[in-house]
């Protein structure tokens, strides 16, 4: 009897542990909602078809800097300037982009992210020898930092072009992720970015 009672207690603990783990994973997998005060743009059509990328993307908050970099954190002389990227991916009326002197950084506002968000892209150009380091910043509820993923560095050319697809942990989010931001740092020489997108995205 004592043995059977012990076995039942062990089974109950195991079941509770599995249920608790499943709930935690579900919460971590669920994308953040507009109710958390985060921007949840709807997916666009396919902005990168010119580069044979037919995925649907969502535009990041003020991703084209037409709002003057609203919500962005700019350091080291990063600033919004006149002159749009030459493809006008987001809107033919856009007129602005972001200038990054060497050593400058820009971090985008937080935005919703879905379980299967696996990559992001943007437009860039740069001076000879410039690189743009890309980091993905994952945050939980109340903006707690969960982790910073190194997305690598790209070498922009002297004219506007689409970045390669920047991978994001292979589509696996840190547990309890509520939002994601993108941090761009110019290394070696000045660079510019414009039209920042995430694929895919939960609509609000």
MDAnalysis code that builds the backbone (N, CA, C; Angstrom):
import MDAnalysis as mda
import numpy as np

u = mda.Universe.empty(612, n_residues=204, atom_resindex=np.repeat(np.arange(204), 3), trajectory=True)
u.add_TopologyAttr("name", ["N", "CA", "C"] * 204)
u.add_TopologyAttr("resid", np.arange(1, 205))
u.add_TopologyAttr("resname", ["UNK", "UNK", "UNK", "UNK", "UNK", "UNK", "UNK", "UNK", "UNK", "UNK", "UNK", "UNK", "UNK", "UNK", "UNK", "UNK", "UNK", "UNK", "UNK", "UNK", "UNK", "UNK", "UNK", "UNK", "UNK", "UNK", "UNK", "UNK", "UNK", "UNK", "UNK", "UNK", "UNK", "UNK", "UNK", "UNK", "UNK", "UNK", "UNK", "UNK", "UNK", "UNK", "UNK", "UNK", "UNK", "UNK", "UNK", "UNK", "UNK", "UNK", "UNK", "UNK", "UNK", "UNK", "UNK", "UNK", "UNK", "UNK", "UNK", "UNK", "UNK", "UNK", "UNK", "UNK", "UNK", "UNK", "UNK", "UNK", "UNK", "UNK", "UNK", "UNK", "UNK", "UNK", "UNK", "UNK", "UNK", "UNK", "UNK", "UNK", "UNK", "UNK", "UNK", "UNK", "UNK", "UNK", "UNK", "UNK", "UNK", "UNK", "UNK", "UNK", "UNK", "UNK", "UNK", "UNK", "UNK", "UNK", "UNK", "UNK", "UNK", "UNK", "UNK", "UNK", "UNK", "UNK", "UNK", "UNK", "UNK", "UNK", "UNK", "UNK", "UNK", "UNK", "UNK", "UNK", "UNK", "UNK", "UNK", "UNK", "UNK", "UNK", "UNK", "UNK", "UNK", "UNK", "UNK", "UNK", "UNK", "UNK", "UNK", "UNK", "UNK", "UNK", "UNK", "UNK", "UNK", "UNK", "UNK", "UNK", "UNK", "UNK", "UNK", "UNK", "UNK", "UNK", "UNK", "UNK", "UNK", "UNK", "UNK", "UNK", "UNK", "UNK", "UNK", "UNK", "UNK", "UNK", "UNK", "UNK", "UNK", "UNK", "UNK", "UNK", "UNK", "UNK", "UNK", "UNK", "UNK", "UNK", "UNK", "UNK", "UNK", "UNK", "UNK", "UNK", "UNK", "UNK", "UNK", "UNK", "UNK", "UNK", "UNK", "UNK", "UNK", "UNK", "UNK", "UNK", "UNK", "UNK", "UNK", "UNK", "UNK", "UNK", "UNK", "UNK", "UNK", "UNK", "UNK", "UNK", "UNK", "UNK", "UNK", "UNK"])
u.atoms.positions = np.array([
    [0.833, -1.204, 0.000],
    [0.000, 0.000, 0.000],
    [0.863, 1.247, 0.000],
    [1.891, 1.228, 0.872],
    [2.749, 2.398, 0.948],
    [3.459, 2.619, -0.378],
    [3.864, 1.497, -1.010],
    [4.548, 1.609, -2.300],
    [3.624, 2.189, -3.354],
    [2.361, 1.699, -3.402],
    [1.390, 2.197, -4.380],
    [1.113, 3.681, -4.174],
    [1.012, 4.094, -2.909],
    [0.758, 5.503, -2.614],
    [1.915, 6.366, -3.093],
    [3.130, 5.869, -2.879],
    [4.309, 6.625, -3.326],
    [4.339, 6.754, -4.839],
    [4.022, 5.668, -5.541],
    [4.008, 5.677, -7.000],
    [2.989, 6.680, -7.514],
    [1.788, 6.701, -6.859],
    [0.758, 7.643, -7.303],
    [1.219, 9.080, -7.128],
    [1.906, 9.361, -5.998],
    [2.392, 10.722, -5.764],
    [3.432, 11.119, -6.806],
    [4.330, 10.178, -7.155],
    [5.345, 10.456, -8.170],
    [4.694, 10.737, -9.513],
    [3.678, 9.929, -9.857],
    [2.979, 10.143, -11.126],
    [2.302, 11.501, -11.152],
    [1.709, 11.893, -10.041],
    [1.020, 13.185, -9.971],
    [2.005, 14.331, -10.165],
    [3.165, 14.210, -9.556],
    [4.185, 15.264, -9.704],
    [4.640, 15.366, -11.148],
    [4.840, 14.191, -11.785],
    [5.275, 14.186, -13.182],
    [4.228, 14.833, -14.079],
    [2.953, 14.473, -13.874],
    [1.874, 15.036, -14.686],
    [1.790, 16.539, -14.508],
    [1.864, 17.009, -13.261],
    [1.812, 18.447, -13.006],
    [2.990, 19.163, -13.658],
    [4.134, 18.520, -13.606],
    [5.310, 19.127, -14.234],
    [5.148, 19.252, -15.731],
    [4.609, 18.204, -16.357],
    [4.395, 18.245, -17.802],
    [3.373, 19.300, -18.178],
    [2.282, 19.393, -17.421],
    [1.258, 20.396, -17.698],
    [1.832, 21.798, -17.546],
    [2.584, 22.003, -16.461],
    [3.186, 23.314, -16.240],
    [4.142, 23.686, -17.350],
    [4.938, 22.700, -17.805],
    [5.867, 22.964, -18.890],
    [5.157, 23.301, -20.173],
    [4.054, 22.588, -20.439],
    [3.289, 22.863, -21.652],
    [2.704, 24.262, -21.630],
    [2.210, 24.674, -20.441],
    [1.651, 26.025, -20.330],
    [2.738, 27.062, -20.563],
    [3.902, 26.844, -19.972],
    [5.002, 27.797, -20.141],
    [5.408, 27.901, -21.595],
    [5.484, 26.754, -22.284],
    [5.848, 26.776, -23.688],
    [4.797, 27.474, -24.521],
    [3.523, 27.259, -24.177],
    [2.451, 27.917, -24.920],
    [2.530, 29.416, -24.761],
    [2.801, 29.860, -23.534],
    [2.924, 31.299, -23.314],
    [4.114, 31.846, -24.076],
    [5.230, 31.114, -24.075],
    [6.405, 31.576, -24.782],
    [6.201, 31.579, -26.278],
    [5.394, 30.645, -26.789],
    [5.183, 30.562, -28.224],
    [4.207, 31.603, -28.714],
    [3.295, 32.028, -27.844],
    [2.262, 32.948, -28.284],
    [2.859, 34.302, -28.616],
    [2.516, 34.870, -29.789],
    [3.025, 36.188, -30.115],
    [2.391, 37.245, -29.245],
    [3.108, 38.345, -29.043],
    [2.564, 39.450, -28.259],
    [1.403, 40.076, -29.002],
    [0.531, 40.722, -28.268],
    [-0.646, 41.328, -28.882],
    [-0.613, 42.828, -28.729],
    [-1.482, 43.490, -29.483],
    [-1.568, 44.943, -29.396],
    [-1.970, 45.372, -27.996],
    [-2.632, 44.481, -27.255],
    [-3.043, 44.804, -25.895],
    [-1.873, 45.054, -24.965],
    [-0.661, 44.599, -25.340],
    [0.522, 44.845, -24.537],
    [1.169, 46.176, -24.893],
    [0.530, 46.943, -25.779],
    [1.076, 48.226, -26.173],
    [2.160, 48.111, -27.225],
    [2.253, 46.955, -27.903],
    [3.263, 46.749, -28.929],
    [2.642, 46.905, -30.304],
    [3.440, 47.364, -31.235],
    [2.968, 47.474, -32.604],
    [2.907, 46.090, -33.232],
    [1.771, 45.770, -33.829],
    [1.594, 44.462, -34.463],
    [1.164, 44.664, -35.912],
    [2.073, 45.074, -36.777],
    [1.694, 45.322, -38.167],
    [1.255, 44.051, -38.871],
    [0.373, 44.191, -39.836],
    [-0.042, 43.059, -40.649],
    [1.039, 42.761, -41.683],
    [1.128, 41.501, -42.125],
    [2.096, 41.186, -43.160],
    [1.829, 41.984, -44.433],
    [2.873, 42.404, -45.111],
    [2.730, 43.056, -46.395],
    [2.540, 41.975, -47.441],
    [2.642, 42.345, -48.694],
    [2.641, 41.317, -49.729],
    [4.042, 40.691, -49.765],
    [4.824, 41.051, -50.751],
    [6.151, 40.438, -50.893],
    [7.138, 41.518, -51.348],
    [7.678, 42.312, -50.427],
    [8.503, 43.453, -50.828],
    [9.843, 43.098, -51.458],
    [10.338, 41.855, -51.220],
    [11.669, 41.521, -51.711],
    [11.648, 40.615, -52.938],
    [10.592, 40.698, -53.732],
    [10.521, 39.855, -54.935],
    [11.646, 40.178, -55.916],
    [12.126, 41.416, -55.894],
    [13.222, 41.790, -56.781],
    [14.505, 41.043, -56.481],
    [14.546, 40.414, -55.308],
    [15.705, 39.617, -54.900],
    [15.325, 38.139, -54.780],
    [14.270, 37.756, -55.480],
    [13.787, 36.370, -55.528],
    [13.413, 35.838, -54.150],
    [12.924, 36.717, -53.331],
    [12.420, 36.346, -52.003],
    [10.921, 36.613, -52.018],
    [10.129, 35.544, -51.998],
    [8.675, 35.678, -52.144],
    [7.936, 35.521, -50.821],
    [8.648, 35.663, -49.728],
    [8.027, 35.578, -48.401],
    [7.226, 36.838, -48.099],
    [6.217, 36.669, -47.250],
    [5.469, 37.817, -46.751],
    [6.220, 38.437, -45.580],
    [6.294, 39.754, -45.556],
    [6.990, 40.475, -44.499],
    [6.068, 41.507, -43.862],
    [6.378, 41.855, -42.629],
    [5.705, 42.949, -41.939],
    [6.695, 44.090, -41.750],
    [6.216, 45.301, -41.907],
    [7.046, 46.489, -41.759],
    [7.222, 46.785, -40.281],
    [8.450, 47.013, -39.849],
    [8.693, 47.319, -38.438],
    [8.200, 48.733, -38.120],
    [7.947, 49.041, -36.846],
    [7.470, 50.383, -36.474],
    [8.433, 51.472, -36.943],
    [7.908, 52.412, -37.724],
    [8.709, 53.471, -38.362],
    [9.936, 52.875, -39.043],
    [9.729, 51.740, -39.704],
    [10.830, 51.053, -40.365],
    [11.413, 51.791, -41.548],
    [10.692, 52.819, -42.048],
    [11.210, 53.622, -43.153],
    [11.670, 54.993, -42.710],
    [11.548, 55.267, -41.400],
    [12.025, 56.513, -40.780],
    [11.274, 57.752, -41.245],
    [10.113, 57.536, -41.839],
    [9.312, 58.684, -42.254],
    [8.714, 59.410, -41.059],
    [8.702, 58.750, -39.903],
    [8.246, 59.388, -38.668],
    [9.392, 60.028, -37.901],
    [10.531, 60.184, -38.549],
    [11.664, 60.811, -37.885],
    [12.401, 59.899, -36.926],
    [12.193, 58.592, -37.065],
    [12.830, 57.651, -36.142],
    [12.056, 57.511, -34.843],
    [10.743, 57.721, -34.923],
    [9.892, 57.641, -33.733],
    [10.000, 56.275, -33.060],
    [10.335, 56.270, -31.775],
    [10.455, 55.035, -31.020],
    [11.814, 54.368, -31.123],
    [12.643, 54.816, -32.050],
    [13.976, 54.243, -32.199],
    [14.922, 54.830, -31.154],
    [15.889, 54.043, -30.720],
    [16.952, 54.513, -29.837],
    [18.200, 54.726, -30.687],
    [18.644, 55.986, -30.807],
    [19.760, 56.343, -31.681],
    [20.943, 56.816, -30.845],
    [22.121, 56.268, -31.105],
    [23.321, 56.657, -30.361],
    [24.490, 56.869, -31.319],
    [25.505, 57.577, -30.856],
    [26.730, 57.739, -31.621],
    [26.604, 58.580, -32.865],
    [25.592, 59.447, -32.917],
    [25.418, 60.308, -34.087],
    [24.474, 59.763, -35.135],
    [23.830, 58.613, -34.869],
    [22.827, 58.091, -35.799],
    [21.694, 59.105, -35.927],
    [21.226, 59.355, -37.155],
    [20.184, 60.356, -37.346],
    [19.408, 60.087, -38.633],
    [18.178, 60.568, -38.643],
    [17.338, 60.474, -39.835],
    [17.726, 61.598, -40.781],
    [17.892, 61.256, -42.068],
    [18.334, 62.234, -43.060],
    [17.440, 62.168, -44.299],
    [17.538, 63.205, -45.111],
    [16.814, 63.224, -46.378],
    [17.431, 62.214, -47.339],
    [16.595, 61.649, -48.183],
    [17.064, 60.686, -49.168],
    [16.592, 59.287, -48.846],
    [15.662, 58.794, -49.637],
    [15.115, 57.459, -49.416],
    [15.943, 56.410, -50.145],
    [15.773, 55.159, -49.722],
    [16.402, 54.080, -50.502],
    [15.820, 54.105, -51.917],
    [16.617, 53.699, -52.878],
    [16.293, 53.943, -54.281],
    [15.200, 53.047, -54.853],
    [14.804, 51.985, -54.130],
    [13.783, 51.076, -54.650],
    [12.372, 51.457, -54.186],
    [12.278, 52.282, -53.180],
    [10.991, 52.708, -52.620],
    [10.103, 51.496, -52.316],
    [10.662, 50.537, -51.566],
    [9.942, 49.303, -51.281],
    [8.646, 49.549, -50.532],
    [8.684, 50.441, -49.555],
    [7.508, 50.608, -48.703],
    [6.491, 51.556, -49.300],
    [6.945, 52.697, -49.825],
    [6.016, 53.691, -50.355],
    [6.772, 54.596, -51.320],
    [6.153, 54.842, -52.466],
    [6.813, 55.666, -53.484],
    [6.976, 57.117, -53.048],
    [6.245, 57.513, -51.988],
    [6.329, 58.892, -51.509],
    [7.358, 59.069, -50.385],
    [8.001, 57.992, -49.955],
    [8.966, 58.088, -48.856],
    [10.164, 58.947, -49.250],
    [10.716, 59.652, -48.240],
    [11.784, 60.615, -48.522],
    [12.976, 60.524, -47.568],
    [12.918, 59.633, -46.571],
    [13.928, 59.646, -45.524],
    [14.592, 58.278, -45.347],
    [15.752, 58.280, -44.686],
    [16.459, 57.056, -44.333],
    [17.284, 57.350, -43.083],
    [18.012, 56.359, -42.589],
    [18.788, 56.528, -41.367],
    [20.276, 56.480, -41.679],
    [20.998, 57.513, -41.243],
    [22.448, 57.579, -41.407],
    [23.135, 57.068, -40.149],
    [24.116, 56.193, -40.344],
    [24.882, 55.618, -39.236],
    [26.362, 55.929, -39.433],
    [26.894, 56.958, -38.769],
    [28.348, 57.158, -38.807],
    [29.056, 55.943, -38.198],
    [30.333, 55.800, -38.477],
    [31.084, 54.673, -37.918],
    [30.957, 54.660, -36.397],
    [30.570, 53.520, -35.854],
    [30.400, 53.361, -34.418],
    [29.003, 53.670, -33.909],
    [28.155, 54.257, -34.747],
    [26.800, 54.609, -34.330],
    [25.897, 53.380, -34.319],
    [24.876, 53.424, -33.461],
    [23.916, 52.325, -33.361],
    [22.490, 52.854, -33.392],
    [21.596, 52.013, -33.843],
    [20.167, 52.324, -33.844],
    [19.407, 51.064, -33.472],
    [18.495, 51.186, -32.505],
    [17.680, 50.047, -32.068],
    [16.229, 50.358, -32.336],
    [15.553, 49.471, -33.043],
    [14.159, 49.699, -33.430],
    [13.231, 49.586, -32.229],
    [12.017, 50.149, -32.329],
    [11.019, 49.959, -31.270],
    [10.630, 48.484, -31.187],
    [10.142, 48.024, -30.037],
    [9.694, 46.633, -29.926],
    [8.473, 46.377, -30.798],
    [8.389, 45.183, -31.328],
    [7.237, 44.804, -32.143],
    [6.869, 43.358, -31.840],
    [5.634, 42.995, -32.178],
    [5.180, 41.620, -31.980],
    [6.029, 40.660, -32.811],
    [6.099, 39.441, -32.346],
    [6.815, 38.411, -33.095],
    [6.058, 37.100, -32.927],
    [5.963, 36.335, -33.998],
    [5.256, 35.066, -33.920],
    [6.253, 33.930, -33.705],
    [5.727, 32.780, -33.352],
    [6.571, 31.613, -33.084],
    [7.468, 31.289, -34.266],
    [6.943, 31.481, -35.489],
    [7.673, 31.052, -36.670],
    [8.403, 32.186, -37.380],
    [8.531, 33.349, -36.726],
    [9.343, 34.420, -37.308],
    [10.789, 33.941, -37.373],
    [11.326, 33.875, -38.570],
    [12.636, 33.245, -38.710],
    [13.679, 34.123, -39.381],
    [13.271, 35.268, -39.914],
    [14.262, 36.113, -40.582],
    [13.766, 37.544, -40.677],
    [14.709, 38.450, -40.945],
    [14.383, 39.842, -41.179],
    [15.303, 40.358, -42.289],
    [14.874, 41.462, -42.940],
    [15.675, 42.058, -44.002],
    [15.497, 43.569, -43.975],
    [16.398, 44.251, -44.646],
    [16.312, 45.705, -44.735],
    [17.128, 46.160, -45.939],
    [17.055, 47.443, -46.243],
    [17.846, 48.030, -47.313],
    [19.040, 48.755, -46.696],
    [20.176, 48.723, -47.385],
    [21.368, 49.384, -46.846],
    [22.280, 49.848, -47.967],
    [23.149, 50.775, -47.602],
    [24.280, 51.158, -48.441],
    [25.387, 51.633, -47.500],
    [26.630, 51.693, -47.990],
    [27.708, 52.087, -47.084],
    [28.942, 52.552, -47.804],
    [29.788, 53.230, -47.056],
    [31.081, 53.656, -47.580],
    [31.992, 52.444, -47.713],
    [33.077, 52.603, -48.453],
    [34.027, 51.512, -48.637],
    [34.555, 51.026, -47.287],
    [34.515, 49.738, -47.076],
    [35.020, 49.149, -45.841],
    [34.022, 49.098, -44.705],
    [32.805, 49.561, -44.950],
    [31.811, 49.567, -43.867],
    [31.167, 48.200, -43.706],
    [30.745, 47.938, -42.489],
    [29.948, 46.758, -42.167],
    [28.813, 47.196, -41.253],
    [27.716, 46.484, -41.325],
    [26.595, 46.744, -40.423],
    [26.367, 45.484, -39.591],
    [26.598, 45.620, -38.296],
    [26.364, 44.510, -37.373],
    [24.894, 44.505, -36.988],
    [24.256, 43.351, -37.070],
    [22.827, 43.226, -36.766],
    [22.633, 42.341, -35.539],
    [21.883, 42.836, -34.574],
    [21.551, 42.045, -33.385],
    [20.037, 42.028, -33.210],
    [19.519, 40.901, -32.740],
    [18.089, 40.768, -32.460],
    [17.925, 40.733, -30.946],
    [17.150, 41.671, -30.426],
    [16.961, 41.814, -28.982],
    [15.598, 41.241, -28.604],
    [15.596, 40.197, -27.794],
    [14.354, 39.552, -27.359],
    [13.996, 40.033, -25.950],
    [12.744, 40.441, -25.775],
    [12.286, 40.908, -24.464],
    [11.006, 40.187, -24.050],
    [10.839, 40.041, -22.731],
    [9.639, 39.434, -22.178],
    [8.662, 40.502, -21.743],
    [7.707, 40.104, -20.934],
    [6.751, 41.062, -20.409],
    [7.482, 42.113, -19.578],
    [6.944, 43.308, -19.530],
    [7.529, 44.439, -18.798],
    [8.926, 44.783, -19.326],
    [9.171, 44.425, -20.589],
    [10.420, 44.768, -21.287],
    [11.662, 44.120, -20.685],
    [11.508, 43.058, -19.923],
    [12.674, 42.368, -19.366],
    [13.501, 41.753, -20.498],
    [14.812, 41.910, -20.423],
    [15.698, 41.401, -21.460],
    [15.850, 39.889, -21.330],
    [15.521, 39.165, -22.403],
    [15.654, 37.710, -22.409],
    [16.942, 37.262, -23.093],
    [17.393, 38.038, -24.049],
    [18.610, 37.660, -24.742],
    [18.847, 38.521, -25.964],
    [20.101, 38.548, -26.415],
    [20.478, 39.270, -27.624],
    [21.157, 38.277, -28.555],
    [20.571, 38.103, -29.726],
    [21.090, 37.143, -30.700],
    [21.917, 37.881, -31.742],
    [23.111, 37.380, -32.006],
    [24.000, 37.982, -33.001],
    [23.585, 37.508, -34.383],
    [23.052, 38.446, -35.171],
    [22.621, 38.099, -36.519],
    [23.732, 38.186, -37.548],
    [24.935, 38.524, -37.096],
    [26.060, 38.628, -38.014],
    [26.222, 40.033, -38.568],
    [27.130, 40.202, -39.494],
    [27.402, 41.496, -40.115],
    [27.256, 41.381, -41.620],
    [26.803, 42.474, -42.235],
    [26.718, 42.525, -43.689],
    [27.664, 43.610, -44.184],
    [28.089, 43.499, -45.424],
    [28.962, 44.493, -46.048],
    [28.180, 45.205, -47.140],
    [27.625, 46.381, -46.835],
    [26.820, 47.077, -47.835],
    [27.688, 47.618, -48.966],
    [27.079, 47.753, -50.142],
    [27.794, 48.337, -51.275],
    [27.584, 49.848, -51.276],
    [28.149, 50.509, -52.254],
    [28.019, 51.952, -52.324],
    [26.671, 52.433, -52.790],
    [25.815, 51.530, -53.257],
    [24.457, 51.880, -53.666],
    [23.459, 51.044, -52.871],
    [22.232, 51.515, -52.829],
    [21.213, 50.817, -52.049],
    [20.992, 49.405, -52.561],
    [20.847, 48.469, -51.623],
    [20.553, 47.087, -51.985],
    [19.930, 46.399, -50.782],
    [19.246, 45.302, -51.035],
    [18.642, 44.541, -49.939],
    [19.704, 43.748, -49.198],
    [19.571, 43.717, -47.893],
    [20.470, 42.880, -47.103],
    [20.168, 41.415, -47.372],
    [21.096, 40.528, -47.064],
    [20.728, 39.109, -47.038],
    [19.668, 38.896, -45.962],
    [18.976, 37.788, -46.021],
    [18.038, 37.445, -44.951],
    [18.830, 37.176, -43.680],
    [18.468, 37.869, -42.597],
    [19.145, 37.690, -41.318],
    [18.368, 36.658, -40.507],
    [18.978, 35.499, -40.238],
    [18.312, 34.437, -39.502],
    [18.100, 34.809, -38.048],
    [17.035, 34.255, -37.452],
    [16.665, 34.576, -36.073],
    [16.443, 33.300, -35.277],
    [17.522, 32.690, -34.816],
    [17.451, 31.480, -33.982],
    [16.694, 30.344, -34.651],
    [16.662, 30.353, -35.962],
    [16.008, 29.263, -36.679],
    [14.525, 29.161, -36.400],
    [13.897, 30.277, -36.027],
    [12.469, 30.266, -35.750],
    [12.118, 29.840, -34.343],
    [13.124, 29.606, -33.484],
    [12.873, 29.205, -32.100],
    [13.044, 30.408, -31.188],
    [11.979, 30.816, -30.512],
    [12.046, 31.994, -29.650],
    [12.497, 31.613, -28.249],
    [13.225, 32.527, -27.576],
    [13.480, 32.300, -26.149],
    [12.150, 32.195, -25.410],
    [12.114, 31.380, -24.376],
    [10.886, 31.170, -23.618],
    [10.331, 32.498, -23.101],
    [9.013, 32.675, -23.214],
    [8.288, 33.856, -22.725],
    [8.607, 35.133, -23.498],
    [9.050, 34.993, -24.739],
    [9.288, 36.178, -25.560],
    [7.995, 36.943, -25.798],
    [8.045, 38.272, -25.595],
    [6.884, 39.124, -25.835],
    [7.116, 40.072, -26.997],
    [8.356, 40.438, -27.253],
    [8.627, 41.373, -28.340],
    [10.059, 41.204, -28.826],
    [10.316, 41.811, -29.979],
    [11.647, 41.767, -30.559],
    [11.996, 43.154, -31.090],
    [13.281, 43.520, -30.972],
    [13.800, 44.747, -31.563],
    [15.043, 44.394, -32.367],
    [15.395, 45.281, -33.293],
    [16.583, 45.066, -34.118],
    [17.581, 46.182, -33.853],
    [18.836, 45.816, -33.642],
    [19.889, 46.792, -33.385],
    [20.907, 46.752, -34.523],
    [21.173, 47.913, -35.090],
    [22.109, 48.040, -36.207],
    [23.287, 48.913, -35.766],
    [24.507, 48.453, -35.995],
    [25.697, 49.213, -35.625],
    [26.634, 49.289, -36.824],
    [27.041, 50.512, -37.170],
    [27.987, 50.703, -38.276],
    [29.396, 50.457, -37.770],
    [30.113, 49.584, -38.461],
    [31.470, 49.216, -38.048],
    [32.447, 49.567, -39.169],
    [33.505, 50.291, -38.832],
    [34.562, 50.569, -39.798],
    [34.376, 51.836, -40.600],
    [33.164, 52.096, -41.049],
    [32.879, 53.292, -41.847],
    [31.379, 53.545, -41.796],
    [30.975, 54.700, -42.322],
    [29.570, 55.104, -42.272],
    [28.702, 54.221, -43.171],
    [27.441, 54.075, -42.776],
    [26.469, 53.305, -43.545],
    [25.089, 53.922, -43.368],
    [24.139, 53.453, -44.171],
    [22.751, 53.912, -44.074],
    [21.830, 52.707, -44.157],
    [20.679, 52.794, -43.490],
    [19.675, 51.734, -43.580],
    [18.306, 52.348, -43.848],
    [17.399, 51.530, -44.331],
    [16.037, 51.973, -44.602],
    [15.154, 50.725, -44.732],
    [13.863, 50.927, -44.559],
    [12.843, 49.896, -44.800],
    [13.181, 48.559, -44.135],
    [12.941, 48.498, -42.839],
    [13.240, 47.321, -42.019],
    [12.000, 46.433, -41.923],
    [12.143, 45.152, -42.248],
    [11.023, 44.216, -42.301],
    [11.312, 42.948, -41.498],
    [10.220, 42.338, -41.002],
    [10.287, 41.052, -40.312],
    [9.379, 40.058, -41.006],
    [9.837, 38.824, -41.127],
    [9.040, 37.758, -41.759],
    [8.962, 36.542, -40.839],
    [7.784, 35.922, -40.726],
    [6.485, 36.510, -41.008],
    [5.988, 37.212, -39.769],
    [4.760, 37.655, -39.760],
    [4.312, 38.474, -38.643],
    [2.869, 38.196, -38.300],
    [2.542, 38.273, -37.015],
    [1.164, 38.152, -36.562],
    [0.454, 39.476, -36.791],
    [-0.710, 39.438, -37.414],
    [-1.481, 40.667, -37.577],
    [-2.178, 40.985, -36.270],
    [-2.477, 42.268, -36.056],
    [-3.067, 42.697, -34.784],
    [-4.511, 42.251, -34.671],
])
